Amino acid sequence: MNIVSPIKILDGNQYLVQNSSQNSDSETFSKVLDKELSAYSLEDIFNEAASQYGVDVNLLKAVAEAESGFDTNAVSSAGAQGIMQLMPQTAESYGVTDPFDPAQSIAGGAQMLSWLLDDYNGDVTLALAGYNAGAGAVEKYGGVPPYSETLAYISRINDILGGALESDSKTIADAKATDLSAANVSVPDLSFEGSGNGRVTKKEYVHSFADSPQDVLKQYKLNAEEESPLLSFDNYMYFMDTILDLLDQHVDETSEKEDSNHLDSPASVAYEMARRASELTAERIIQI
């Protein structure tokens, strides 16, 4: 039977000060969260979406430039919205709840392009035809549909990409991957509050795709700033810093044990740390 070794800490504040002096290079939970909530540039958002969905970042930028001129509030006469000009139904299918949030719009566009590229063996011209005219039109014509708007759209993006699409196939039968290694598309120097997972505003918060830990923390911080939750944001930060410090102490102690059979189970350790951190936080609230 595994027994959790008691963690002997008389005062949470005292422990945190002592621990931070011993690990001056480590980052506190508050510092990590501040990074997550700091301003992200448009370049950051494109890079994050490209990495997450496996789409060339210069292709993403080129589509945004051609679609909206990087205008995050753009609305077309047909009803397409945001920097990637997604139609409402398309945006919804990719989990976009705020089409004018650049992070959500770019992520939605990246998902769509990723799906189209997979369908056409990485052929960017065919993927762009599907993005502009719809995959149904590409299937109907067996390649790039003869629509003047679609042809002009592909030509425009080819220019943005420095002629990278010149050797692309125009038919599905001959589709092959496009080489974008020489492309280099710049974006405006714009910044947005929050991380690449979605813009965060004071009065209006929207979860992007999944409720990631960053999403939950952002929502908690916003609520704490505008309301009076049972546990204040400062006390929540104290709790998280304390539990992480307790974890560091446990790792240091167990690393010195030679017999791995004596290590506490992860579940037991986590329970004890959460219990102790909660006690310290409660003591701190009472003192306040």
Backbone as CSV, one residue per row, in Angstrom:
resi,resn,N_x,N_y,N_z,CA_x,CA_y,CA_z,C_x,C_y,C_z
1,MET,0.846,-1.204,0.000,0.000,0.000,0.000,0.880,1.251,0.000
2,ASN,0.603,2.136,-0.911,1.388,3.370,-0.983,0.905,4.374,0.050
3,ILE,1.832,4.986,0.723,1.500,5.988,1.727,2.085,7.326,1.301
4,VAL,1.238,8.332,1.304,1.698,9.654,0.903,2.504,10.269,2.039
5,SER,3.713,10.648,1.747,4.544,11.295,2.757,3.987,12.674,3.065
6,PRO,3.841,13.007,4.338,3.295,14.335,4.670,4.212,15.442,4.194
7,ILE,3.626,16.496,3.710,4.390,17.656,3.256,4.378,18.686,4.358
8,LYS,5.509,18.919,4.953,5.595,19.767,6.134,5.855,21.220,5.744
9,ILE,4.797,21.979,5.749,4.911,23.394,5.432,4.083,24.157,6.453
10,LEU,4.725,25.034,7.182,4.020,25.761,8.229,3.254,26.944,7.676
11,ASP,3.810,27.583,6.658,3.171,28.770,6.121,3.372,28.823,4.611
12,GLY,2.276,28.933,3.878,2.363,28.906,2.420,3.160,30.059,1.864
13,ASN,2.931,31.270,2.389,3.656,32.436,1.892,5.158,32.276,2.126
14,GLN,5.507,31.786,3.312,6.926,31.610,3.631,7.552,30.592,2.693
15,TYR,6.806,29.510,2.464,7.347,28.466,1.591,7.572,28.979,0.171
16,LEU,6.603,29.725,-0.342,6.721,30.221,-1.710,7.926,31.142,-1.861
17,VAL,8.179,31.969,-0.873,9.334,32.868,-0.939,10.622,32.070,-0.926
18,GLN,10.699,31.075,-0.046,11.906,30.263,0.038,12.131,29.494,-1.248
19,ASN,11.045,28.945,-1.778,11.187,28.133,-2.979,11.623,28.963,-4.168
20,SER,11.066,30.181,-4.309,11.410,31.011,-5.458,12.870,31.425,-5.422
21,SER,13.434,31.558,-4.236,14.836,31.933,-4.144,15.733,30.777,-4.541
22,GLN,15.223,29.547,-4.355,16.027,28.380,-4.707,15.932,28.072,-6.188
23,ASN,14.815,28.470,-6.808,14.613,28.183,-8.224,14.353,29.485,-8.968
24,SER,15.325,30.349,-8.986,15.133,31.689,-9.549,14.879,31.656,-11.047
25,ASP,15.293,30.558,-11.712,15.116,30.496,-13.156,13.749,29.954,-13.553
26,SER,13.010,29.391,-12.575,11.720,28.805,-12.901,10.664,29.890,-13.023
27,GLU,9.621,29.589,-13.812,8.550,30.544,-14.015,7.368,30.187,-13.129
28,THR,6.779,31.190,-12.510,5.595,30.942,-11.708,4.400,30.764,-12.626
29,PHE,3.327,30.210,-12.055,2.092,30.031,-12.816,1.594,31.373,-13.334
30,SER,1.725,32.406,-12.523,1.261,33.736,-12.920,2.004,34.242,-14.149
31,LYS,3.325,34.006,-14.176,4.117,34.473,-15.318,3.728,33.729,-16.591
32,VAL,3.513,32.423,-16.455,3.113,31.632,-17.623,1.766,32.108,-18.129
33,LEU,0.832,32.361,-17.205,-0.486,32.832,-17.609,-0.406,34.198,-18.266
34,ASP,0.432,35.072,-17.736,0.592,36.396,-18.342,1.049,36.289,-19.789
35,LYS,1.938,35.316,-20.054,2.391,35.113,-21.432,1.227,34.702,-22.319
36,GLU,0.365,33.804,-21.776,-0.761,33.327,-22.558,-1.738,34.453,-22.870
37,LEU,-1.822,35.432,-21.957,-2.771,36.519,-22.128,-2.171,37.759,-22.783
38,SER,-0.893,37.690,-23.102,-0.236,38.849,-23.695,-0.641,38.990,-25.164
39,ALA,-0.333,40.141,-25.725,-0.725,40.418,-27.096,0.008,39.519,-28.079
40,TYR,-0.734,39.005,-29.038,-0.168,38.198,-30.111,-0.240,38.991,-31.402
41,SER,0.801,38.892,-32.192,0.796,39.572,-33.480,0.055,38.725,-34.502
42,LEU,-0.320,39.351,-35.598,-0.967,38.632,-36.689,-0.035,37.542,-37.212
43,GLU,1.261,37.844,-37.237,2.260,36.858,-37.655,2.213,35.626,-36.741
44,ASP,2.105,35.858,-35.445,2.015,34.754,-34.484,0.801,33.876,-34.764
45,ILE,-0.319,34.504,-35.030,-1.561,33.760,-35.252,-1.451,32.910,-36.504
46,PHE,-0.896,33.453,-37.574,-0.711,32.673,-38.804,0.224,31.484,-38.554
47,ASN,1.312,31.731,-37.859,2.272,30.656,-37.588,1.645,29.540,-36.758
48,GLU,0.855,29.929,-35.775,0.229,28.925,-34.906,-0.773,28.076,-35.681
49,ALA,-1.612,28.713,-36.484,-2.607,27.971,-37.268,-1.944,27.076,-38.308
50,ALA,-0.901,27.589,-38.959,-0.186,26.802,-39.963,0.412,25.556,-39.348
51,SER,1.002,25.712,-38.172,1.611,24.583,-37.481,0.563,23.581,-37.023
52,GLN,-0.547,24.085,-36.503,-1.573,23.205,-35.957,-2.268,22.381,-37.023
53,TYR,-2.487,22.955,-38.200,-3.265,22.272,-39.231,-2.431,21.813,-40.433
54,GLY,-1.124,21.983,-40.351,-0.250,21.465,-41.391,-0.391,22.146,-42.731
55,VAL,-0.612,23.450,-42.707,-0.745,24.228,-43.944,0.421,25.206,-44.032
56,ASP,0.992,25.364,-45.218,2.100,26.301,-45.384,1.667,27.701,-44.949
57,VAL,2.477,28.315,-44.088,2.091,29.600,-43.529,1.979,30.677,-44.600
58,ASN,2.805,30.607,-45.636,2.725,31.621,-46.692,1.459,31.467,-47.520
59,LEU,0.971,30.247,-47.655,-0.309,30.040,-48.343,-1.440,30.659,-47.528
60,LEU,-1.423,30.443,-46.222,-2.446,31.039,-45.361,-2.449,32.564,-45.479
61,LYS,-1.263,33.139,-45.440,-1.153,34.596,-45.536,-1.638,35.092,-46.893
62,ALA,-1.284,34.374,-47.951,-1.677,34.779,-49.300,-3.191,34.752,-49.466
63,VAL,-3.824,33.736,-48.914,-5.283,33.636,-48.997,-5.921,34.800,-48.229
64,ALA,-5.396,35.110,-47.048,-5.937,36.217,-46.267,-5.777,37.546,-47.000
65,GLU,-4.629,37.726,-47.644,-4.398,38.973,-48.388,-5.365,39.093,-49.556
66,ALA,-5.549,37.984,-50.280,-6.443,38.014,-51.438,-7.903,38.134,-51.015
67,GLU,-8.265,37.496,-49.936,-9.658,37.479,-49.496,-10.094,38.810,-48.884
68,SER,-9.263,39.367,-48.015,-9.711,40.535,-47.236,-8.710,41.669,-47.146
69,GLY,-7.500,41.471,-47.707,-6.460,42.481,-47.513,-6.063,42.573,-46.049
70,PHE,-6.197,41.443,-45.319,-5.889,41.346,-43.882,-6.832,42.179,-43.022
71,ASP,-8.023,42.473,-43.538,-9.030,43.219,-42.776,-9.838,42.219,-41.938
72,THR,-9.663,42.269,-40.625,-10.336,41.300,-39.754,-11.841,41.531,-39.673
73,ASN,-12.304,42.704,-40.086,-13.734,43.021,-40.014,-14.408,43.034,-41.381
74,ALA,-13.740,42.480,-42.375,-14.276,42.507,-43.740,-15.561,41.677,-43.865
75,VAL,-16.492,42.198,-44.652,-17.729,41.483,-44.975,-17.983,41.663,-46.460
76,SER,-18.130,40.568,-47.189,-18.347,40.656,-48.627,-19.829,40.822,-48.945
77,SER,-20.121,41.164,-50.183,-21.521,41.326,-50.602,-22.271,39.997,-50.534
78,ALA,-21.517,38.897,-50.597,-22.140,37.571,-50.532,-22.333,37.098,-49.088
79,GLY,-21.760,37.849,-48.136,-21.935,37.488,-46.733,-20.747,36.819,-46.089
80,ALA,-19.624,36.667,-46.842,-18.414,36.082,-46.256,-17.842,37.062,-45.230
81,GLN,-17.274,36.525,-44.150,-16.878,37.376,-43.035,-15.450,37.126,-42.575
82,GLY,-14.838,38.180,-42.038,-13.550,38.056,-41.377,-12.358,38.030,-42.301
83,ILE,-11.206,37.886,-41.713,-9.948,37.958,-42.450,-9.820,36.859,-43.499
84,MET,-10.413,35.686,-43.244,-10.349,34.587,-44.205,-11.626,34.464,-45.027
85,GLN,-12.562,35.399,-44.824,-13.802,35.471,-45.597,-14.548,34.126,-45.636
86,LEU,-14.870,33.635,-44.466,-15.626,32.391,-44.359,-17.120,32.692,-44.384
87,MET,-17.861,31.877,-45.125,-19.311,31.990,-45.082,-19.794,31.461,-43.732
88,PRO,-20.878,32.025,-43.204,-21.337,31.641,-41.862,-21.475,30.136,-41.654
89,GLN,-22.062,29.436,-42.620,-22.247,27.987,-42.463,-20.906,27.270,-42.449
90,THR,-19.986,27.708,-43.298,-18.652,27.116,-43.328,-17.922,27.378,-42.020
91,ALA,-17.993,28.617,-41.551,-17.339,28.975,-40.289,-17.855,28.106,-39.154
92,GLU,-19.151,27.929,-39.088,-19.753,27.119,-38.027,-19.271,25.679,-38.090
93,SER,-19.122,25.150,-39.306,-18.696,23.757,-39.450,-17.271,23.532,-38.957
94,TYR,-16.479,24.592,-38.904,-15.106,24.491,-38.414,-14.957,25.026,-36.991
95,GLY,-16.059,25.224,-36.301,-16.013,25.620,-34.904,-15.783,27.094,-34.666
96,VAL,-15.920,27.909,-35.689,-15.701,29.352,-35.533,-16.967,29.985,-34.984
97,THR,-16.879,30.563,-33.803,-18.037,31.214,-33.194,-18.011,32.728,-33.370
98,ASP,-16.836,33.279,-33.619,-16.696,34.714,-33.878,-15.853,34.881,-35.141
99,PRO,-16.491,35.079,-36.286,-15.752,35.175,-37.550,-14.847,36.392,-37.644
100,PHE,-15.039,37.369,-36.750,-14.211,38.566,-36.779,-13.033,38.482,-35.803
101,ASP,-12.949,37.384,-35.104,-11.774,37.085,-34.293,-10.718,36.526,-35.245
102,PRO,-9.596,37.215,-35.440,-8.612,36.757,-36.432,-8.078,35.362,-36.157
103,ALA,-7.910,35.024,-34.890,-7.386,33.692,-34.575,-8.368,32.604,-34.981
104,GLN,-9.644,32.823,-34.683,-10.651,31.834,-35.052,-10.814,31.752,-36.567
105,SER,-10.857,32.903,-37.215,-11.039,32.929,-38.671,-9.877,32.254,-39.392
106,ILE,-8.658,32.564,-38.963,-7.476,31.972,-39.603,-7.420,30.471,-39.338
107,ALA,-7.774,30.071,-38.122,-7.804,28.641,-37.817,-8.861,27.937,-38.660
108,GLY,-10.027,28.567,-38.828,-11.068,27.979,-39.667,-10.624,27.863,-41.116
109,GLY,-10.000,28.930,-41.636,-9.491,28.884,-43.007,-8.408,27.846,-43.177
110,ALA,-7.559,27.703,-42.172,-6.486,26.714,-42.228,-7.048,25.301,-42.264
111,GLN,-8.095,25.058,-41.480,-8.725,23.735,-41.496,-9.309,23.425,-42.871
112,MET,-9.960,24.401,-43.440,-10.572,24.207,-44.755,-9.512,23.942,-45.818
113,LEU,-8.436,24.738,-45.801,-7.362,24.542,-46.774,-6.679,23.187,-46.581
114,SER,-6.507,22.786,-45.326,-5.890,21.492,-45.040,-6.714,20.365,-45.632
115,TRP,-8.019,20.449,-45.469,-8.930,19.431,-46.010,-8.877,19.411,-47.540
116,LEU,-8.880,20.584,-48.153,-8.838,20.661,-49.620,-7.499,20.155,-50.170
117,LEU,-6.409,20.512,-49.518,-5.097,20.050,-49.958,-4.987,18.529,-49.865
118,ASP,-5.543,17.965,-48.828,-5.546,16.501,-48.701,-6.328,15.864,-49.844
119,ASP,-7.428,16.490,-50.212,-8.271,15.959,-51.286,-7.589,16.011,-52.642
120,TYR,-6.720,17.016,-52.844,-6.110,17.227,-54.165,-4.599,17.011,-54.152
121,ASN,-4.151,16.083,-53.326,-2.737,15.682,-53.308,-1.771,16.839,-53.089
122,GLY,-2.190,17.839,-52.359,-1.309,18.969,-52.071,-1.238,19.997,-53.176
123,ASP,-2.087,19.875,-54.188,-2.098,20.836,-55.296,-2.780,22.119,-54.831
124,VAL,-2.017,23.181,-54.678,-2.542,24.433,-54.127,-3.569,25.073,-55.055
125,THR,-3.349,25.026,-56.366,-4.284,25.636,-57.312,-5.672,25.027,-57.192
126,LEU,-5.733,23.704,-57.108,-7.028,23.042,-56.960,-7.652,23.344,-55.602
127,ALA,-6.819,23.407,-54.566,-7.329,23.736,-53.232,-7.915,25.149,-53.217
128,LEU,-7.245,26.078,-53.889,-7.744,27.453,-53.963,-9.041,27.528,-54.759
129,ALA,-9.132,26.727,-55.802,-10.374,26.682,-56.577,-11.513,26.204,-55.697
130,GLY,-11.237,25.203,-54.857,-12.251,24.712,-53.941,-12.603,25.732,-52.881
131,TYR,-11.614,26.473,-52.408,-11.836,27.496,-51.387,-12.722,28.606,-51.936
132,ASN,-12.504,28.970,-53.187,-13.230,30.086,-53.792,-14.581,29.677,-54.378
133,ALA,-14.592,28.596,-55.135,-15.815,28.203,-55.857,-16.566,27.059,-55.200
134,GLY,-15.902,26.381,-54.262,-16.528,25.233,-53.623,-15.996,23.931,-54.192
135,ALA,-15.845,22.944,-53.335,-15.320,21.646,-53.769,-16.245,20.999,-54.793
136,GLY,-17.545,21.271,-54.685,-18.503,20.699,-55.637,-18.223,21.149,-57.059
137,ALA,-17.846,22.415,-57.219,-17.551,22.935,-58.565,-16.288,22.303,-59.123
138,VAL,-15.291,22.089,-58.272,-14.054,21.450,-58.722,-14.338,20.019,-59.160
139,GLU,-15.164,19.307,-58.405,-15.526,17.940,-58.777,-16.325,17.923,-60.076
140,LYS,-17.222,18.868,-60.218,-18.074,18.930,-61.407,-17.254,19.076,-62.691
141,TYR,-16.227,19.917,-62.630,-15.420,20.179,-63.825,-14.142,19.336,-63.870
142,GLY,-13.936,18.520,-62.872,-12.730,17.685,-62.860,-11.458,18.493,-62.661
143,GLY,-11.605,19.678,-62.128,-10.458,20.561,-61.916,-10.929,21.978,-61.675
144,VAL,-10.091,22.930,-62.017,-10.444,24.346,-61.809,-11.650,24.713,-62.670
145,PRO,-12.735,25.175,-62.057,-13.917,25.551,-62.843,-13.648,26.801,-63.685
146,PRO,-14.299,26.925,-64.826,-14.029,28.052,-65.733,-14.747,29.338,-65.335
147,TYR,-14.717,29.642,-64.040,-15.364,30.860,-63.566,-14.337,31.990,-63.573
148,SER,-14.708,33.128,-64.158,-13.766,34.245,-64.244,-13.288,34.689,-62.851
149,GLU,-14.182,34.687,-61.875,-13.803,35.096,-60.526,-12.767,34.135,-59.934
150,THR,-12.988,32.835,-60.129,-12.075,31.835,-59.569,-10.712,31.900,-60.252
151,LEU,-10.724,32.060,-61.574,-9.459,32.154,-62.311,-8.672,33.396,-61.887
152,ALA,-9.362,34.520,-61.690,-8.699,35.756,-61.257,-8.176,35.597,-59.828
153,TYR,-8.920,34.885,-59.008,-8.540,34.643,-57.618,-7.250,33.835,-57.540
154,ILE,-7.179,32.766,-58.313,-5.971,31.928,-58.335,-4.784,32.718,-58.865
155,SER,-5.026,33.523,-59.912,-3.955,34.342,-60.486,-3.440,35.361,-59.470
156,ARG,-4.345,35.931,-58.722,-3.975,36.920,-57.701,-3.091,36.280,-56.632
157,ILE,-3.459,35.098,-56.165,-2.672,34.433,-55.123,-1.344,33.934,-55.698
158,ASN,-1.347,33.544,-56.942,-0.081,33.140,-57.575,0.902,34.315,-57.574
159,ASP,0.400,35.507,-57.846,1.259,36.698,-57.820,1.780,36.953,-56.411
160,ILE,0.906,36.811,-55.421,1.313,37.029,-54.026,2.396,36.034,-53.622
161,LEU,2.285,34.806,-54.123,3.243,33.745,-53.803,4.469,33.756,-54.710
162,GLY,4.611,34.790,-55.515,5.787,34.918,-56.374,5.838,33.926,-57.512
163,GLY,4.671,33.540,-58.055,4.625,32.629,-59.190,4.795,31.164,-58.831
164,ALA,4.586,30.829,-57.577,4.806,29.455,-57.118,3.814,28.460,-57.704
165,LEU,2.701,28.947,-58.260,1.662,28.045,-58.760,1.761,27.785,-60.259
166,GLU,2.783,28.303,-60.891,2.896,28.217,-62.352,2.855,26.785,-62.887
167,SER,3.474,25.867,-62.153,3.550,24.488,-62.660,2.453,23.589,-62.106
168,ASP,1.486,24.164,-61.403,0.392,23.362,-60.839,-0.493,22.772,-61.927
169,SER,-1.102,21.648,-61.597,-2.081,21.046,-62.490,-3.406,21.772,-62.332
170,LYS,-4.150,21.832,-63.389,-5.480,22.436,-63.336,-6.567,21.362,-63.280
171,THR,-6.161,20.086,-63.320,-7.127,18.992,-63.289,-6.858,18.066,-62.113
172,ILE,-7.915,17.441,-61.611,-7.784,16.535,-60.478,-6.939,15.330,-60.851
173,ALA,-7.094,14.854,-62.070,-6.387,13.650,-62.510,-4.871,13.811,-62.436
174,ASP,-4.385,15.015,-62.679,-2.931,15.247,-62.707,-2.438,16.015,-61.469
175,ALA,-3.226,16.042,-60.436,-2.880,16.833,-59.256,-1.592,16.346,-58.606
176,LYS,-0.754,17.294,-58.208,0.485,16.979,-57.495,0.797,18.114,-56.530
177,ALA,1.604,17.804,-55.532,1.902,18.786,-54.489,2.647,19.996,-55.041
178,THR,2.282,21.158,-54.553,2.902,22.421,-54.959,4.096,22.725,-54.069
179,ASP,5.160,23.214,-54.686,6.354,23.610,-53.932,6.247,25.090,-53.564
180,LEU,6.103,25.361,-52.269,5.985,26.740,-51.796,7.219,27.189,-51.024
181,SER,8.300,26.457,-51.177,9.494,26.738,-50.374,10.095,28.115,-50.648
182,ALA,9.866,28.660,-51.843,10.443,29.962,-52.179,9.500,31.125,-51.866
183,ALA,8.271,30.814,-51.436,7.287,31.870,-51.169,7.621,32.604,-49.878
184,ASN,7.327,33.888,-49.860,7.568,34.702,-48.659,6.563,35.847,-48.639
185,VAL,5.524,35.689,-47.831,4.452,36.675,-47.769,4.518,37.408,-46.430
186,SER,4.515,38.719,-46.477,4.556,39.517,-45.249,3.142,39.913,-44.847
187,VAL,2.984,40.213,-43.568,1.668,40.623,-43.062,1.811,41.950,-42.331
188,PRO,0.710,42.677,-42.165,0.766,43.949,-41.418,1.191,43.711,-39.970
189,ASP,1.802,44.700,-39.393,2.252,44.607,-38.007,1.090,44.955,-37.083
190,LEU,0.215,43.955,-36.879,-0.957,44.141,-36.038,-0.876,43.214,-34.833
191,SER,-1.388,43.658,-33.703,-1.404,42.837,-32.495,-2.818,42.741,-31.966
192,PHE,-3.084,41.616,-31.307,-4.409,41.374,-30.745,-4.248,40.893,-29.323
193,GLU,-5.180,41.306,-28.457,-5.110,40.910,-27.063,-5.434,39.436,-26.943
194,GLY,-4.608,38.708,-26.215,-4.843,37.285,-26.027,-3.890,36.456,-26.844
195,SER,-4.043,35.121,-26.778,-3.159,34.216,-27.494,-3.742,33.823,-28.827
196,GLY,-3.003,32.979,-29.546,-3.466,32.508,-30.836,-4.721,31.667,-30.751
197,ASN,-5.111,31.263,-29.545,-6.328,30.471,-29.414,-7.582,31.317,-29.539
198,GLY,-7.467,32.624,-29.538,-8.644,33.469,-29.673,-8.431,34.814,-29.023
199,ARG,-9.064,35.811,-29.571,-8.943,37.158,-29.013,-9.702,37.227,-27.694
200,VAL,-9.133,37.911,-26.740,-9.782,38.097,-25.451,-10.114,39.566,-25.297
201,THR,-11.351,39.881,-25.014,-11.736,41.258,-24.761,-12.366,41.341,-23.379
202,LYS,-12.471,42.538,-22.863,-12.951,42.724,-21.496,-14.420,42.331,-21.365
203,LYS,-15.232,42.762,-22.283,-16.669,42.552,-22.149,-17.182,41.376,-22.968
204,GLU,-16.388,40.886,-23.873,-16.894,39.885,-24.798,-15.872,38.777,-24.955
205,TYR,-16.170,37.608,-24.395,-15.247,36.486,-24.468,-15.916,35.327,-25.194
206,VAL,-15.214,34.716,-26.121,-15.754,33.590,-26.867,-14.758,32.449,-26.820
207,HIS,-15.193,31.258,-26.379,-14.327,30.095,-26.479,-14.113,29.813,-27.952
208,SER,-12.889,29.461,-28.331,-12.631,29.231,-29.746,-13.075,27.835,-30.153
209,PHE,-12.176,26.855,-30.126,-12.554,25.534,-30.619,-12.835,24.581,-29.462
210,ALA,-11.825,24.129,-28.769,-12.038,23.310,-27.576,-11.755,24.171,-26.354
211,ASP,-12.322,23.778,-25.236,-12.061,24.509,-24.005,-10.698,24.112,-23.467
212,SER,-9.659,24.709,-24.001,-8.304,24.405,-23.565,-8.068,25.020,-22.192
213,PRO,-7.011,24.587,-21.490,-6.709,25.216,-20.199,-6.543,26.719,-20.311
214,GLN,-5.951,27.178,-21.422,-5.771,28.616,-21.599,-7.128,29.323,-21.667
215,ASP,-8.109,28.683,-22.371,-9.432,29.270,-22.487,-10.082,29.426,-21.118
216,VAL,-9.990,28.355,-20.328,-10.611,28.372,-19.005,-9.987,29.448,-18.127
217,LEU,-8.655,29.553,-18.174,-7.965,30.538,-17.348,-8.311,31.954,-17.770
218,LYS,-8.394,32.188,-19.073,-8.753,33.515,-19.551,-10.152,33.900,-19.049
219,GLN,-11.096,32.949,-19.165,-12.451,33.235,-18.733,-12.487,33.508,-17.229
220,TYR,-11.730,32.723,-16.482,-11.704,32.906,-15.037,-11.154,34.285,-14.678
221,LYS,-10.089,34.682,-15.355,-9.491,35.981,-15.049,-10.450,37.108,-15.393
222,LEU,-11.137,37.001,-16.526,-12.073,38.049,-16.909,-13.215,38.142,-15.911
223,ASN,-13.744,36.992,-15.493,-14.818,36.990,-14.513,-14.350,37.609,-13.196
224,ALA,-13.109,37.291,-12.817,-12.575,37.792,-11.565,-12.409,39.307,-11.602
225,GLU,-12.127,39.855,-12.782,-11.941,41.293,-12.905,-13.277,42.031,-12.847
226,GLU,-14.344,41.396,-13.311,-15.622,42.077,-13.433,-16.606,41.710,-12.327
227,GLU,-16.368,40.570,-11.651,-17.299,40.118,-10.636,-16.534,39.868,-9.332
228,SER,-17.184,39.207,-8.398,-16.542,38.841,-7.136,-16.743,37.353,-6.903
229,PRO,-15.960,36.510,-7.548,-16.135,35.070,-7.413,-15.780,34.619,-6.009
230,LEU,-16.192,33.397,-5.665,-15.916,32.847,-4.348,-14.422,32.816,-4.086
231,LEU,-13.666,32.423,-5.079,-12.209,32.412,-4.965,-11.671,33.494,-5.891
232,SER,-11.024,34.496,-5.341,-10.527,35.592,-6.161,-9.418,35.112,-7.081
233,PHE,-9.163,35.897,-8.109,-8.118,35.516,-9.054,-6.752,35.478,-8.380
234,ASP,-6.487,36.420,-7.500,-5.202,36.429,-6.788,-5.033,35.172,-5.940
235,ASN,-6.118,34.780,-5.264,-6.039,33.571,-4.456,-5.893,32.321,-5.327
236,TYR,-6.509,32.368,-6.502,-6.345,31.249,-7.438,-4.891,31.144,-7.888
237,MET,-4.267,32.295,-8.159,-2.858,32.295,-8.529,-1.996,31.737,-7.388
238,TYR,-2.338,32.128,-6.177,-1.612,31.645,-5.008,-1.742,30.121,-4.916
239,PHE,-2.949,29.629,-5.105,-3.189,28.186,-5.052,-2.334,27.454,-6.085
240,MET,-2.320,27.951,-7.329,-1.590,27.269,-8.396,-0.082,27.328,-8.167
241,ASP,0.420,28.478,-7.719,1.851,28.574,-7.433,2.244,27.633,-6.297
242,THR,1.379,27.551,-5.306,1.669,26.672,-4.173,1.704,25.219,-4.588
243,ILE,0.733,24.785,-5.350,0.680,23.378,-5.735,1.849,23.010,-6.651
244,LEU,2.283,23.945,-7.479,3.435,23.677,-8.333,4.716,23.603,-7.506
245,ASP,4.811,24.440,-6.482,5.972,24.383,-5.592,5.991,23.081,-4.797
246,LEU,4.826,22.639,-4.380,4.742,21.360,-3.667,5.180,20.224,-4.580
247,LEU,4.798,20.312,-5.825,5.202,19.290,-6.789,6.708,19.280,-6.958
248,ASP,7.318,20.472,-7.054,8.778,20.552,-7.165,9.446,19.889,-5.965
249,GLN,8.899,20.151,-4.776,9.479,19.572,-3.570,9.366,18.055,-3.603
250,HIS,8.210,17.561,-4.042,8.005,16.112,-4.087,8.975,15.454,-5.069
251,VAL,9.158,16.092,-6.234,10.086,15.546,-7.232,11.498,15.495,-6.669
252,ASP,11.905,16.564,-5.966,13.243,16.581,-5.371,13.412,15.463,-4.346
253,GLU,12.369,15.234,-3.554,12.460,14.211,-2.515,12.484,12.812,-3.098
254,THR,11.597,12.550,-4.070,11.499,11.200,-4.625,12.682,10.862,-5.522
255,SER,13.331,11.880,-6.093,14.484,11.617,-6.959,15.653,11.049,-6.177
256,GLU,15.629,11.265,-4.842,16.709,10.765,-4.003,16.472,9.321,-3.552
257,LYS,15.270,8.804,-3.795,14.967,7.435,-3.387,15.528,6.448,-4.397
258,GLU,16.141,5.403,-3.902,16.751,4.411,-4.787,15.750,3.339,-5.194
259,ASP,14.804,3.020,-4.328,13.847,1.964,-4.603,12.579,2.583,-5.185
260,SER,12.302,2.325,-6.477,11.145,2.931,-7.127,9.839,2.434,-6.530
261,ASN,9.858,1.270,-5.831,8.646,0.747,-5.228,8.149,1.632,-4.093
262,HIS,9.037,2.491,-3.599,8.658,3.347,-2.496,8.045,4.663,-2.959
263,LEU,8.013,4.888,-4.284,7.468,6.144,-4.791,5.963,6.181,-4.571
264,ASP,5.474,7.320,-4.211,4.035,7.474,-4.024,3.335,7.419,-5.370
265,SER,2.087,6.930,-5.382,1.337,6.885,-6.630,1.014,8.302,-7.067
266,PRO,0.989,8.579,-8.383,0.690,9.933,-8.870,-0.638,10.455,-8.352
267,ALA,-1.653,9.571,-8.296,-2.971,10.018,-7.849,-2.936,10.450,-6.385
268,SER,-2.230,9.665,-5.557,-2.145,9.998,-4.140,-1.388,11.290,-3.923
269,VAL,-0.303,11.448,-4.660,0.499,12.669,-4.541,-0.312,13.880,-4.969
270,ALA,-1.016,13.770,-6.083,-1.817,14.889,-6.580,-2.900,15.265,-5.581
271,TYR,-3.532,14.236,-4.993,-4.585,14.506,-4.006,-4.020,15.242,-2.802
272,GLU,-2.886,14.761,-2.291,-2.298,15.376,-1.108,-1.860,16.806,-1.388
273,MET,-1.294,17.021,-2.570,-0.837,18.370,-2.905,-2.010,19.330,-3.053
274,ALA,-3.062,18.880,-3.706,-4.234,19.730,-3.878,-4.867,20.037,-2.518
275,ARG,-4.922,19.013,-1.640,-5.482,19.217,-0.311,-4.671,20.245,0.463
276,ARG,-3.341,20.096,0.442,-2.488,20.994,1.201,-2.526,22.416,0.633
277,ALA,-2.503,22.524,-0.695,-2.560,23.845,-1.314,-3.883,24.530,-0.993
278,SER,-4.964,23.752,-0.948,-6.267,24.314,-0.610,-6.266,24.838,0.821
279,GLU,-5.641,24.086,1.720,-5.559,24.519,3.116,-4.793,25.835,3.223
280,LEU,-3.667,25.914,2.530,-2.856,27.126,2.593,-3.603,28.313,2.007
281,THR,-4.343,28.063,0.930,-5.112,29.142,0.322,-6.220,29.602,1.254
282,ALA,-6.865,28.652,1.904,-7.943,28.991,2.849,-7.373,29.813,4.009
283,GLU,-6.194,29.418,4.522,-5.555,30.164,5.591,-5.250,31.586,5.153
284,ARG,-4.815,31.718,3.907,-4.467,33.042,3.381,-5.716,33.914,3.267
285,ILE,-6.822,33.327,2.834,-8.069,34.091,2.686,-8.539,34.562,4.061
286,ILE,-8.448,33.668,5.059,-8.876,34.016,6.408,-8.044,35.174,6.948
287,GLN,-6.721,35.135,6.653,-5.827,36.180,7.131,-6.171,37.527,6.517
288,ILE,-6.592,37.474,5.236,-6.969,38.710,4.539,-8.254,39.281,5.142
